[in-house]
Amino acid sequence: MRTAVQGEVLTPRDAGYEDARALHNSLITRRPAAIVRVSGTADVVTTLAYAREHALEVSVRGGGHGLSGRALGGDLVIDLSALRGVTVDPDARTAVVQGGATWADVDQATQAHGLAVPGGRISHTGVAGLTLGGGEGWLSAKHGLTCDNLIAAEVVTADGRVVVADDRSEPELMWALRGGGGNFGVVTAFTFRLHPVGPLVLGGIIGYRVADAPAVLGVLDRVHSVGHDAFAGAAVFLTAPPAPFVPGHVVGRPILAIAPVWLGPLETGAAVVHPIREAATPLFDAAGPMPYLALQSMLDDGALPERRNRWSAEYVPDLTPRLIADLQDAAMTAPSPLSQVIVSPLPDAVRTAPDSAFPSRDGGRWLVHPVGVWTDPDDDDPNFAWVDKVTSAVREHEVTGTYLNLEAPDDDRVRWAMGETRYRRLQRVKAAWDPDDVFRHCAHVSP
């Protein structure tokens, strides 16, 4: 392999292997036989051929953010992290993004032209995994999911072919790539549709007491129900961090934080956000005009890599009083100050987008996402128990689906999330492009 590829081949005996093996979730301790940091599409083809010849399981790593750690699930890892190029065509409003890029790479390149594509809310998230699983972010309020803005993909298939899929040349494969996960091949380049954004948007954080959650979340729900396609506000229960804008007496306390994001004219946004500011007396108010790039990275400090992570995600139709009470209890009992419970809307722009493999478009209006985060292995048990308790409490409500990007789902969970009709269609695509189930280390669809 070292002589066959242009990229770097790392085994457990090599310097640099441990860094290459490290994922966002430090609970993952897998040690694959080799990690191939490919230098381009040709290296992917060569690595797949080597794996076939030697009967090795392969897995694919993009940004390494996936909770499950399936990026390291194979004997041989195809690591795309060196492929981070972004080429923008400002006239056509498109960008070609290599498979190892992060959202920081994309946002930096596209904002140079006043453009953007819906991407993750954490700037070091990988483009590939987020896109193939759907991709929901601030811009989804106006422009749908990341996958809804995917117009072409360069894919290396299980048998080593390189194909370009779009709605005309390979429509079924393209349908499946928009939300069906990494089941169908290695995507080495994505072509996205871009939209004018920024350079300034309204963003930031407003903090409230946990006790104010019924009033504040009620107003947030009403603002969303008006149908402002430029409003992308979300909520999170968390422990107040020692940030410059957080008063000293609030630091370390459980709070409810609202991110009142407005993507339209700034003067209009102030009026839209006003009812949220008036819902209760804020502990602090750090919301205002900011560069779009700052918005895209403002949550990064709460999602630092190489911590221990356990998550779940459920869509629910409504933020009922009983559900809000359960979330208040979760906020007050979290054993780790790094843990959060995120509450984000499923925007109308996602619901009305063209059909794709992404499930849950017609389900619940709110995603409830417990995020257990801690650092000490000795604290595993209480943190696992907290996430499981919050998840069980949410599932006592009317759950309509999940966002598979935020879970480590087994095959049954994937099938349930997709629904039988969508799942069977995905199986047909899988059987056509990967009948031997080479790409099984993902949110798996059986051929």
N, C-alpha and C positions, 0 to 999 in steps of 0.2 A: 504493500500500500504506500509506503514512503516514497518509492520510486515511481509509482503509477499516478500520483496526484500532485498538483502544484501546491496545494495547501499543506497544512501541518497535521501530522498524525501523532496523537498523544496516547500513551499507555500508562498504566499505574506506575511504571518505573521512571517516567519522564518528568523533568522539572516542568511546571506549568500545568500538570494534569489536575491537581487539586483545585486550582483556580478555574479551570475549564469545566470541572465537574460541579462546581458550586452553583446552586440555583437560588431563586428568590426565597423559597421555603426551605429553611435549614433542617426541617424534619426529614427531608429526603437525603438518604445516605448511600444511594446506589453507586456502584463503582463499575461502569461498563468496561469491557475489555479494551476498547479503543474509542477515541473521540477524533473524528476527522473534521478539522476546521477547513472547510472547502473554500477554494479561491474563486469559484465560479460554477456555472451550470455543468461544464464538462466534468468537474470533480464529482459532482453529485451522480452523474451517469456512471462514472468509474467506480464509485463507492458502492452503488447499488449492484453493479455487476460482480464486484468482489464478494459482496454479501450473498448473492445468489450462488456463486461458485462454491463458497465454503459453508453454506447452510447457516448463516448467521442472521439473527433477528436484527432489524434496524429500527431506530427511532430518530426523530428529527427535533432539533433544538433551534428555536428562533430567539426570543428574548429571555427564555428561562423563567417566565413569571407564573406558569401554570401551577396551580396548587398541588396537583397529583404527582408531579415529578415524572410524568411519562416521557418527557424529553430524554431522560436517561434510562428508559425502559428496555432498550435493546442491548445486544452484545456490542453493536457498532453504532455509534451516534453520528449522524450527519449534522454537524454544527454549522449553522448559517451565519454566525455572529460577525464574521469578517465581511459579509456582503451588506453594506449599509448605504449604498449609493442612492441618491434621490435626484431624478432629473425632471425639472419642471418646464412645461410648455405654457407660459402665461397667456398666450393668445388662444390656444385651444382649451385652456383651463383644465389641464390634465397633469398628472405626475406619475412617473414610473419609479417604483420603489422596490429595492432589492429585499429579499426575504429575511435578512438579518437585521434590518433597520429597526430603530425604536421610534416612538412617536416624537421624541425630541428631535431626531434627525429630520422627520417629515415636516414638523411644524417650523423649524428653523428655515428649511429650504422654501416652503410654500409661502410663509409670511413675508419673505423678502419681496414677494410680488403681491402682497395683500390678499392672499388666498389661503384656504385651508380645506381639509376633509375631516368629517367626524372621526375622532380617534379617542384613545383612552384618556382617563382623568389623571393618570400617573405617567409622567413623561418618559420614564425608563421602561415602560411596558413594550413588548415586542409587537411589531405590526402584524406579523404572520398569524400568530395564534389568535390575537384579538379579532382580526378580520375574518378568519375562517370560522370562528365561533359566533360571529354576528357583529360585535363591536358597538357598544353604546357609550356615548360621551356627551359633553355639553352641547355640541352642535347637532346632536340628534333631534333636538326640539324643532329645528328648522329643516334639517336635511336627512333625517333618517339614520339608519345604522351605517357603520363603516362598510359592511358588505353590500348595502344598497347603493353605494357609490363606487363599487368595484365594477369596472367595465371590461377588463381583460386580465388574464393571468397566464404566465409562463409556467408550465407544469412538467416536471420530470415524472413519468409514470413508472409503475413497478417493473415493467419490462425494459426500461431504459430509453423509451422514446421521449422526445421533447416536443410538447404540443403547446399551442397558444389557444386558450379557450376564451370565447366571448359568446354573445347571444346569437351570433350567426354561425360561427364555425363549429362550436361544440356546445349547443344550448343546454343539454341535460347536465353535462359536467359543470357548466357555469352555474346552473341552478343549484347544484349540490355544493359547490365551493362557497356560495353565499350563505353560510351558516351551518354547513354540514360537517365542519371540523376537518382534521387532517387525514381523513380516511382514503383519499383518492390519489395522492401523489405528493411530491415535494414541490411547493410553489416557490420558485426562485425569483419571481418578479411579479408585482401587482401594478396594474394601471388604474388609477383613481380619477374620478371626476372631482374637480375642485370648485370652491364657492368663494365669493368675496366675503372676507371677514376682517374686522378690526381696522386699523391696528389697536384701537381702544375698544374695550367692552366694559360693562359693569359687572364686577365680581367681588370676591372677598368673603368674609365670614361675619355673621352676627351671632353672638352667644346669648343663651337664655338659661334660666334655671330648668332643671329636669321637670320640676313641678308645673312649669308653664307649657309643657308639651301639648296637652289637649287644645289649648287656645291657639298656640303658634302653628301646629300642624293642621288645625282646622282652617286657618287662614291660608296656609300654603296650598292646601287642597283646593280651596275656592279660587285662588289666583290661577292655578293650573286649569281648573274647569272652565274658565272664561275662554280658553283657547288661544292665548297669546303664543304664536309660534316662535317668538323670540325669547320667551322666558324658559329657562332651563334649571330652575331652582331645585335643590335637593337638601336633605337633612341628614344629620349624623349625631348619634349619641356617643360621646367620647369623654375622656378625661382631659380637662383644659391643659394645653401644653404651655411651657414657659416661653411663649412667643412675645415679642415686644408689644403687641397690641392687647395682650391679656393682662388685666390688673393682677397684682401680686396675690391679693386675697382670693382670687378665683383659680389660680394655678393649682393643679392637682385635684380639683373638684370635678365630679361628674356634671356635665352640661349637655344641653341640646344646642347644636350649632346649625345654622341655616346658611347655605351658600346661595344667595339670591342672584343668579346669573342672568343677565339680560344682553342679548346679542344684537339688538336693534339700536335706534338712535338713543344716545345717552339721556337726552332731556326727557324722552318718553319713559325710559326705564325707571327713573326716579319716582315717577307717579305710580308705576306698576308695583314697585317694591314697597312703597309707603305703607300699605296695609299690614305687611309683615312686620315692619318696624314698629307699628302701633299695636300689634297683637298682645304684647307684654313688654314690661320694662327690660331692655337688654342689659346684660352684664357687661357687654362691650359691643361696639359696632365698628368693624373694620371693612365695611363694604363701600365700594366706590369705583370710579373709573380706573382701569388697569390695562396694560398691554395684554393682548390675547396670549402671547407666550408666557406671561406671568400667570395668567389663569390656568394654563395647561400644566404648570409645574407647582401650583400653590399647595397641593396636597402631598407632594413628594416626601416631605419629612415624616409624614405619618405612615409611610409605606416603604421604609428602608429595607434593603435586601438582607438576606442571611439571618432572618429571625424565624422563629418557629410559628407556623401558621396553621390554623384550622378554620374553614369557612363553610357556610351554606348559603343558599339563596332560594327564595320563594316569591312568586308573584301572587298578590292578593287583590281582590277587586276594590276594597275600601280600607281606609284607616279608621276602623271602628274604635269607639271608646275602650272596649275591652282589649283590643290589640295594642292601642297606645299605652294602656296600663301595663301590659306585659313587657313592652319595650322600656318603659320607665323602670320597671323592676330589674330588667336586664342591665340597664345603665348603672343602677345603684349596687349591683352585686358582682360586677365583673372583677375577677381576681387579678387581672393585669391592667395597669394604666395605659397600655398600648392598644388594648382591644377597643372595638367600635361596633356599633350597629348602624348601618347605612340604610337610608330610606330614600329611594329615588323613583321618579315617575317613568312610566312607559309612554313616551310622547305620541300625539296623534300622527306625527310625521312617520313614525315607525309603524303604526297600525295601518296606515293607508298606503304604504309602499308596496310595489309589486311583489307577487308571491316569490318566495325563495325557500331554501331549506331551513331558515331560522324559524324556530317554533315560538309560540307564546304571543304572536302579534295581536291575537284577538282575545287574550286572556285578561289577567288582572291589570289594574292601572298603576299599581305600586309594587316595586321590588323591595323586599326586606332582606338585608344581607348582613348577617352576623359575621364579624371578622375577629376571630381570636388570634392575638399576637402576643408572644412573650419570648424571652431569651434563654431562660434557665431550664435545662432538661428536667430538673427536679420538680418543676412546676407543671409538667405535662398533665398530670391527672386532673387537678382542679380546672385547668383551662379547657381541656377536652370536655369535662363535665359541664362547664358553663355554656360552651357552644352547643352541645347536645341539648341542654335544657332550653335554651332560647329557640333552637330549631324546633323542638317538640311543641313549645308554646305557640309558635307561629303556625305550625301545621294543624293546630286545633281550629284554625280559622279556615275560610274558604280558599284553599290554595288551588291555583289554576295552572301552574307551570313553574319552570325554573329557567335560569340563565346558566347554561352548561359551562360557560367560561369561568364561572365563579365557584365551581364544585370540582370534586374528584369522583365523577359518577361511574358506577358499574354499568354493565350492558343493559340491565333491566331499567335502570334510571334513565339512560339515554333513550331507550325505546318509549318509555312513558312520557318523557318530555317532548319527544318528537310527535307523538301520536301515531296511530297505526297506519293511516294513509300516507303520511309523509315518510314514515320509517320504511315502509315497503318500497316507496319510490327511491329512497336513498339506497336500499339494498340492491335495486336493479342497477343503479349507477355504479355502486361498489363492485358488483359482479362483472360489469363491463370493463372497468378500469383496473381493478385489483382483485381478481378472482381468488388469488392465493392468500389474500389477507396479509400482505406484506406490511401495510401501514395499519397496524392494530394498536399501537401505543398512542392513543388519542381518545376522545369521547367516541367510543368505538361503535361502528355499525357493522354487523356481521354480513358478509356477502351472501 
